[in-house]
Amino acid sequence: MPRICSFYGIVIAMFHNDHPPAHFHATYAGDEIRVTIDTLQILSGSFPRRAQAMVLEWATLHQAELASCWEQARAHQPLGTIDPLP
């Protein structure tokens, strides 16, 4: 699973062969969530409240870049990285 960003112990990644809807995976302290890119809805999993808030804040700032990464993943191209939360 290619890592595209990490911050405050949270790792953001995408799979090259993942299925729609467009989404990313976030892991933190053994927990995982899947988040849609277009609506930022949690598809599955759960996080501690503060970690989830940070993921959603980060995703809001980088939604266009996440969409681009999704397209690259679907085309089996290398994924770039996205800046972390400051």
Backbone as JSON Lines, residues from 0, in Angstrom:
{"i":0,"aa":"M","n":[0.86,-1.18,0.0],"ca":[0.0,0.0,0.0],"c":[0.9,1.23,0.0]}
{"i":1,"aa":"P","n":[0.95,1.98,-1.1],"ca":[1.8,3.16,-1.17],"c":[1.37,4.26,-0.2]}
{"i":2,"aa":"R","n":[2.34,4.69,0.59],"ca":[2.13,5.78,1.55],"c":[2.23,7.1,0.81]}
{"i":3,"aa":"I","n":[1.23,7.95,1.0],"ca":[1.28,9.26,0.34],"c":[1.5,10.39,1.33]}
{"i":4,"aa":"C","n":[1.32,10.12,2.62],"ca":[1.54,11.16,3.63],"c":[1.56,10.53,5.02]}
{"i":5,"aa":"S","n":[2.24,11.17,5.94],"ca":[2.15,10.78,7.35],"c":[2.36,12.02,8.22]}
{"i":6,"aa":"F","n":[1.62,12.07,9.32],"ca":[1.72,13.18,10.26],"c":[1.12,12.74,11.59]}
{"i":7,"aa":"Y","n":[1.76,13.15,12.67],"ca":[1.28,12.89,14.03],"c":[0.91,11.42,14.28]}
{"i":8,"aa":"G","n":[1.68,10.52,13.67],"ca":[1.43,9.09,13.85],"c":[0.37,8.52,12.93]}
{"i":9,"aa":"I","n":[-0.21,9.34,12.08],"ca":[-1.24,8.92,11.13],"c":[-0.56,8.67,9.78]}
{"i":10,"aa":"V","n":[-0.89,7.56,9.15],"ca":[-0.35,7.24,7.83],"c":[-1.51,7.21,6.84]}
{"i":11,"aa":"I","n":[-1.33,7.93,5.73],"ca":[-2.33,7.99,4.66],"c":[-1.78,7.21,3.47]}
{"i":12,"aa":"A","n":[-2.6,6.32,2.9],"ca":[-2.14,5.49,1.79],"c":[-3.29,5.17,0.85]}
{"i":13,"aa":"M","n":[-2.91,4.66,-0.34],"ca":[-3.87,4.18,-1.34],"c":[-3.34,2.89,-1.93]}
{"i":14,"aa":"F","n":[-4.25,2.03,-2.34],"ca":[-3.9,0.81,-3.06],"c":[-4.01,1.06,-4.56]}
{"i":15,"aa":"H","n":[-3.12,0.46,-5.34],"ca":[-3.2,0.61,-6.79],"c":[-4.41,-0.12,-7.38]}
{"i":16,"aa":"N","n":[-4.82,-1.21,-6.8],"ca":[-5.93,-2.0,-7.35],"c":[-7.22,-1.84,-6.54]}
{"i":17,"aa":"D","n":[-7.39,-0.74,-5.86],"ca":[-8.57,-0.57,-5.01],"c":[-9.81,-0.3,-5.86]}
{"i":18,"aa":"H","n":[-10.94,-0.49,-5.28],"ca":[-12.24,-0.39,-5.95],"c":[-12.88,0.98,-5.68]}
{"i":19,"aa":"P","n":[-13.79,1.42,-6.58],"ca":[-14.54,2.64,-6.31],"c":[-15.45,2.45,-5.1]}
{"i":20,"aa":"P","n":[-15.89,3.51,-4.46],"ca":[-15.66,4.91,-4.8],"c":[-14.23,5.33,-4.46]}
{"i":21,"aa":"A","n":[-13.81,6.43,-5.07],"ca":[-12.47,6.96,-4.82],"c":[-12.31,7.21,-3.32]}
{"i":22,"aa":"H","n":[-11.26,6.65,-2.74],"ca":[-11.06,6.77,-1.29],"c":[-9.59,6.59,-0.94]}
{"i":23,"aa":"F","n":[-9.27,6.9,0.3],"ca":[-7.93,6.65,0.82],"c":[-8.06,5.93,2.15]}
{"i":24,"aa":"H","n":[-6.96,5.35,2.56],"ca":[-6.9,4.63,3.83],"c":[-6.06,5.45,4.8]}
{"i":25,"aa":"A","n":[-6.45,5.5,6.04],"ca":[-5.67,6.14,7.09],"c":[-5.52,5.14,8.23]}
{"i":26,"aa":"T","n":[-4.31,5.03,8.76],"ca":[-4.08,4.15,9.91],"c":[-3.48,4.98,11.04]}
{"i":27,"aa":"Y","n":[-3.84,4.57,12.26],"ca":[-3.35,5.26,13.45],"c":[-3.47,4.3,14.63]}
{"i":28,"aa":"A","n":[-2.37,4.03,15.29],"ca":[-2.35,3.22,16.52],"c":[-3.11,1.9,16.37]}
{"i":29,"aa":"G","n":[-2.93,1.25,15.21],"ca":[-3.57,-0.03,14.99],"c":[-4.99,0.03,14.44]}
{"i":30,"aa":"D","n":[-5.55,1.23,14.32],"ca":[-6.9,1.41,13.77],"c":[-6.79,1.85,12.31]}
{"i":31,"aa":"E","n":[-7.81,1.58,11.53],"ca":[-7.84,2.01,10.13],"c":[-9.22,2.55,9.78]}
{"i":32,"aa":"I","n":[-9.23,3.61,8.97],"ca":[-10.46,4.11,8.39],"c":[-10.26,4.23,6.89]}
{"i":33,"aa":"R","n":[-11.36,4.15,6.15],"ca":[-11.38,4.43,4.72],"c":[-12.28,5.65,4.53]}
{"i":34,"aa":"V","n":[-11.78,6.64,3.77],"ca":[-12.48,7.91,3.63],"c":[-12.67,8.22,2.15]}
{"i":35,"aa":"T","n":[-13.9,8.55,1.74],"ca":[-14.14,8.94,0.35],"c":[-13.46,10.27,0.07]}
{"i":36,"aa":"I","n":[-13.02,10.41,-1.16],"ca":[-12.32,11.65,-1.53],"c":[-13.3,12.76,-1.85]}
{"i":37,"aa":"D","n":[-14.4,12.46,-2.53],"ca":[-15.3,13.54,-2.95],"c":[-16.15,14.1,-1.82]}
{"i":38,"aa":"T","n":[-16.59,13.26,-0.87],"ca":[-17.45,13.75,0.21],"c":[-16.79,13.73,1.59]}
{"i":39,"aa":"L","n":[-15.62,13.11,1.67],"ca":[-14.88,12.94,2.93],"c":[-15.72,12.2,3.98]}
{"i":40,"aa":"Q","n":[-16.52,11.28,3.52],"ca":[-17.33,10.43,4.39],"c":[-16.49,9.21,4.81]}
{"i":41,"aa":"I","n":[-16.63,8.8,6.07],"ca":[-15.95,7.6,6.55],"c":[-16.72,6.39,6.0]}
{"i":42,"aa":"L","n":[-16.04,5.57,5.19],"ca":[-16.67,4.38,4.62],"c":[-16.65,3.21,5.6]}
{"i":43,"aa":"S","n":[-15.55,3.08,6.33],"ca":[-15.44,1.97,7.28],"c":[-14.37,2.3,8.3]}
{"i":44,"aa":"G","n":[-14.45,1.59,9.41],"ca":[-13.46,1.74,10.47],"c":[-13.78,2.87,11.42]}
{"i":45,"aa":"S","n":[-12.9,3.02,12.41],"ca":[-13.05,4.11,13.37],"c":[-11.69,4.51,13.91]}
{"i":46,"aa":"F","n":[-11.61,5.74,14.32],"ca":[-10.4,6.35,14.87],"c":[-10.78,7.06,16.16]}
{"i":47,"aa":"P","n":[-9.8,7.33,17.01],"ca":[-10.07,8.26,18.1],"c":[-10.53,9.61,17.51]}
{"i":48,"aa":"R","n":[-11.37,10.28,18.22],"ca":[-12.0,11.51,17.73],"c":[-11.01,12.55,17.21]}
{"i":49,"aa":"R","n":[-9.95,12.8,17.96],"ca":[-8.98,13.83,17.56],"c":[-8.22,13.42,16.29]}
{"i":50,"aa":"A","n":[-7.84,12.15,16.2],"ca":[-7.13,11.66,15.01],"c":[-8.03,11.75,13.78]}
{"i":51,"aa":"Q","n":[-9.3,11.39,13.93],"ca":[-10.24,11.49,12.81],"c":[-10.39,12.94,12.37]}
{"i":52,"aa":"A","n":[-10.49,13.85,13.31],"ca":[-10.62,15.27,12.97],"c":[-9.39,15.76,12.19]}
{"i":53,"aa":"M","n":[-8.2,15.3,12.59],"ca":[-6.99,15.7,11.87],"c":[-6.98,15.15,10.45]}
{"i":54,"aa":"V","n":[-7.4,13.9,10.27],"ca":[-7.47,13.31,8.93],"c":[-8.42,14.1,8.06]}
{"i":55,"aa":"L","n":[-9.58,14.42,8.57],"ca":[-10.57,15.16,7.77],"c":[-10.11,16.58,7.47]}
{"i":56,"aa":"E","n":[-9.44,17.21,8.42],"ca":[-8.88,18.56,8.17],"c":[-7.84,18.48,7.06]}
{"i":57,"aa":"W","n":[-6.94,17.51,7.15],"ca":[-5.9,17.32,6.14],"c":[-6.54,17.05,4.77]}
{"i":58,"aa":"A","n":[-7.52,16.15,4.73],"ca":[-8.15,15.78,3.46],"c":[-8.86,16.97,2.83]}
{"i":59,"aa":"T","n":[-9.47,17.82,3.63],"ca":[-10.12,19.01,3.12],"c":[-9.11,19.92,2.42]}
{"i":60,"aa":"L","n":[-7.94,20.06,3.0],"ca":[-6.89,20.9,2.43],"c":[-6.31,20.31,1.15]}
{"i":61,"aa":"H","n":[-6.37,19.0,0.99],"ca":[-5.68,18.32,-0.11],"c":[-6.61,17.48,-0.98]}
{"i":62,"aa":"Q","n":[-7.86,17.84,-1.04],"ca":[-8.84,17.04,-1.77],"c":[-8.49,16.88,-3.26]}
{"i":63,"aa":"A","n":[-8.05,17.95,-3.91],"ca":[-7.69,17.86,-5.33],"c":[-6.47,16.95,-5.53]}
{"i":64,"aa":"E","n":[-5.5,17.04,-4.63],"ca":[-4.33,16.19,-4.73],"c":[-4.68,14.72,-4.5]}
{"i":65,"aa":"L","n":[-5.61,14.47,-3.58],"ca":[-6.07,13.11,-3.33],"c":[-6.76,12.54,-4.58]}
{"i":66,"aa":"A","n":[-7.57,13.35,-5.23],"ca":[-8.24,12.91,-6.46],"c":[-7.21,12.57,-7.53]}
{"i":67,"aa":"S","n":[-6.17,13.36,-7.64],"ca":[-5.1,13.1,-8.6],"c":[-4.38,11.79,-8.26]}
{"i":68,"aa":"C","n":[-4.09,11.58,-7.0],"ca":[-3.44,10.34,-6.57],"c":[-4.32,9.13,-6.9]}
{"i":69,"aa":"W","n":[-5.63,9.27,-6.71],"ca":[-6.55,8.18,-7.03],"c":[-6.46,7.82,-8.51]}
{"i":70,"aa":"E","n":[-6.45,8.83,-9.36],"ca":[-6.34,8.59,-10.81],"c":[-5.01,7.92,-11.15]}
{"i":71,"aa":"Q","n":[-3.93,8.35,-10.51],"ca":[-2.63,7.73,-10.74],"c":[-2.65,6.27,-10.3]}
{"i":72,"aa":"A","n":[-3.26,6.0,-9.16],"ca":[-3.34,4.63,-8.65],"c":[-4.14,3.76,-9.61]}
{"i":73,"aa":"R","n":[-5.25,4.25,-10.1],"ca":[-6.08,3.49,-11.04],"c":[-5.33,3.19,-12.33]}
{"i":74,"aa":"A","n":[-4.41,4.08,-12.72],"ca":[-3.62,3.89,-13.93],"c":[-2.32,3.12,-13.65]}
{"i":75,"aa":"H","n":[-2.17,2.63,-12.42],"ca":[-0.98,1.88,-11.99],"c":[0.31,2.7,-12.17]}
{"i":76,"aa":"Q","n":[0.2,3.99,-11.93],"ca":[1.35,4.88,-11.98],"c":[1.86,5.11,-10.56]}
{"i":77,"aa":"P","n":[3.14,5.49,-10.44],"ca":[3.66,5.8,-9.1],"c":[2.89,6.96,-8.48]}
{"i":78,"aa":"L","n":[2.65,6.86,-7.19],"ca":[1.96,7.92,-6.47],"c":[2.97,8.88,-5.87]}
{"i":79,"aa":"G","n":[2.67,10.14,-5.92],"ca":[3.52,11.12,-5.29],"c":[3.21,11.2,-3.8]}
{"i":80,"aa":"T","n":[3.72,12.22,-3.18],"ca":[3.43,12.45,-1.77],"c":[2.66,13.76,-1.65]}
{"i":81,"aa":"I","n":[1.95,13.89,-0.55],"ca":[1.18,15.09,-0.25],"c":[1.69,15.63,1.07]}
{"i":82,"aa":"D","n":[1.79,16.94,1.17],"ca":[2.29,17.58,2.39],"c":[1.44,17.21,3.6]}
{"i":83,"aa":"P","n":[2.08,17.04,4.75],"ca":[1.34,16.73,5.99],"c":[0.71,17.98,6.59]}
{"i":84,"aa":"L","n":[-0.07,17.76,7.64],"ca":[-0.54,18.89,8.43],"c":[0.67,19.54,9.08]}
{"i":85,"aa":"P","n":[0.65,20.86,9.21],"ca":[1.79,21.52,9.86],"c":[1.85,21.23,11.35]}
